[in-house]
Amino acid sequence: MLSIGAVLAFLRDDFPEVTISKIRFLEAEGLVEPQRTPSGYRKFSPADVERLAYVLRMQRDHYLPLRVIREHLDAIERGENPPALPSAADTRPGPLEEADRELVAAGEVPSGVRLGRAELLAAAEAGEAELAEWESYGLVAPGPDGGYDGEALQVARLVSELGRYGLEPRHLRAMKAAADREIALVEQVVAPLRRHRNPQTRAHAEATARELATLSVRLHAAMVQAGLKARG
């Protein structure tokens, strides 16, 4: 039986993006049910670890939603073959899914790590005038210490990439406004959890916020792709 920390260390060899919050979120969603010690600590069996690895693999390699992954696991438990996986062409990530992956990866940067202004410019391959314009439109903002975190770097890179297609910061104000509205929706869901006294509930709030952000990006991608297809 393994502690959650030991499970995290084991899984990170194959899934470097996994976090304790992610494991707790998957537990809250019923994908894994570790035992509890009398003092409340989680203890994971080898079968639990195998289930977690399966869930993470299906999310990473096939982009399956948790509902479908749960159906796979239920079939395996019954001794049946799980449903057929989508073809590689059907699961190939689109540009927005790749951007979502980068945002998730940026979220794993330790909170104490910050980039200076010059470091951000170099990493985003941008100039000082470009960064100043991005900041004037609220697309990128430094933290209280004047540094930039992983999310700011990813936003800067994406804004820079869009600029190569002729999209200027003023064109992205609608995206910023939409993002602000989505943030408000997520906050409505997780705010009561964040105020909870139980630290596990507060940790679940952070995992839920990340999962909702991911779903929001995927919904946005699906709607944009569907709209472009309809106009084509």
N, C-alpha and C positions, 0 to 999 in steps of 0.2 A: 504494500500500500504506500502510495507516494503523496507527499504534501503538494499543495498547488505550486509552490516554488520549484520543487523537483520536476513536476510535470512541465512547467514553463521551460526549464533548462533543457529537458529532453526534446520538447517540440521545436525549440528554436533552431536546432540543427537543420531541419527541413523547412521551418516556417519562421524566418527571422522577424517577421512583422507581428507575430502573436504577442499578446500582453496578458497580464493577470486579469485585467478588466475584460478582455475578450473572452477568456475562459469563463469568467463569472457570468458574462452575458449569455453565453451558450448554455450554461447551467440554468439560468433563469428562463431560457426559452425551451427547456426540457430536452435538449439534445444530449445531455449527459447528467447522471444523477450520482454524484460521489457520496460515499458514506460520511457520517459526521461522528467525531469523537464526542464524549460526554461534555467536553468544554467547547464544542462547536466548530472545531477545526475540520476542514475538508480532508478526506483521504480517498485517493483515486486508485482504482484497481488497474491492472494491465488492460482489461477490456475497456475501461473508461478512457484510457489514454489512446487506445486504438480507435475508439469512436471519435474522439476529438481530432485525431489526425485525419480520419476519413472526412469529417466535416470541413476542415481547413483545406484539404486537397480538392474537394468538390467545389468549394468557393473559389479557390485560386486558379484551378485548371479548367473548370467548366462553367464558372459564374452561375452556379445553381442557387436559387433562393433557399432559405432555411426550410420552408414548407416542403419543397421537393426533396431536399436532403433527408428530412425526417421520414418521408415515405420510403426512401432507399433503406434507411436504417431499420425501419419496421419490417420491411421485406426480408432483410438479412436475418433479423431476429427470428422470423418465422421459418427460416431455412429456405427461403425462396430467392430466386435471382432478382436483384434490383432492376428497376426499369432501365431501358437502354439509354445510354448517354447521348446527348445531341452530337451531331457531327462537328468536326473541327471548324468547318466553315460557319456553322451556326453559332459557335461559341467564341469566334475570333473577336477580341475586344475592339470596340470602336475608339475614336479619339477621346471622347468624353470619359469612357471607362478607363482609359489609360491615365487621363488627368486625375480621375478619382483615385486610382491606385497611388499616384504620386502624392496626393493630398493625405491619404492615409499613412503613407510612409513618412511624410513630413511630421505628422502628429506623433510619431514615435521618437522624435528627437528629444533628448532630455531637456527639461524646462530651463535648466541653467545655461544651455548653449545658445549663444547669440552671434549673429554676424554683424560686423561693422558695416558702415555704408559702402566703403570701398570693396569689401568682400562680397556684399550683395550685388554690386554693380558688375564685378568680375564674373560671379556665378551666373548672373542673368544675361551676361553679354550685352549690357546696356550702358548708356552714357548718363552723366549727371543730369543733363537737361530732361532726358526721358523719365528718370526716376522722380524728378521734381514735378513733372506733369502728372505722373501716375498718382503721386501723393496729393496733388491739388484736386484730383477727382475722387479721392478717398479709396482708390483701388489698392494701394499699399500704404501701410502706416508703421512707423517704428514703435517699439514698446516704450514703457516709462523710462527705461534706462538708455534709450536712444538706439538700441540694437534691434535686429530683425530676427524673427524665429523662422522655423522651417516652413510654416504655412505662408509667411510673407515671401519667402524665396520662391515657392511654387507658384504663387500668384504672379510674381514678377516675371518668371519664366514664361508662363502662359500668356500674359499680356504682351510680352516681347514677341512671342511666336505669332500671336494674332496680328501684331503690327506689321509683320512681314507680308500679310495678305491685304494690307491697306486699312485695317481696322484701327482707328485711333482711340485714345482714351475716352474722348467725348462720345464715341459710338458705344462704349461699354457701360455707360451710366445706367442703361436699362438692366443689364446683368447685375450690377451692383445693387440696384433697387430691389430686384427679384431676390437676390441673396439675403438682403436685410429682412425681407418679408418671411423667407424660409427660416431664418434664424429666430424670428419672433415666434413662429409656429413651434419650432423645436423647444424653445424656452418654455412655452406653455405646458409642454408634456413633462419636461424634466425638472422644472423649478420646484414642484412639491417634493420630489425625491432628493434634490440637493439640500433642502432645508431639514431633512430628516436627521435625527441624532445618531442613528445607526451608521457607522462608517461603511459597512457593506452595502447599505442602501444608497449611500452617496456615490460609492464606486460604481454601482449599477447605473446610476444616473449618467455618469460620464460615458459608460459603454453604450447606453441607450442613445445618447446624443450623437455619438459617432455613427451608430448604425442608422439612425434617422437621417443623418447627413448623407451617408452613402446611398440610401434609398432615394433621397431627394435628387441627388445627382443622376441616378439611373432613370428616375422618372422624367427629369428634364431632357436627358439624352433621348429617351424613347419618344417623347412628344416632338422634339425637334426633328428626329429622323422620320417619324410618321408624317409630319407636316411637309417635309421636303419631298418625301415619296409621293404624297398626294398631289403636290404641285408639279412633279415631274411627269 
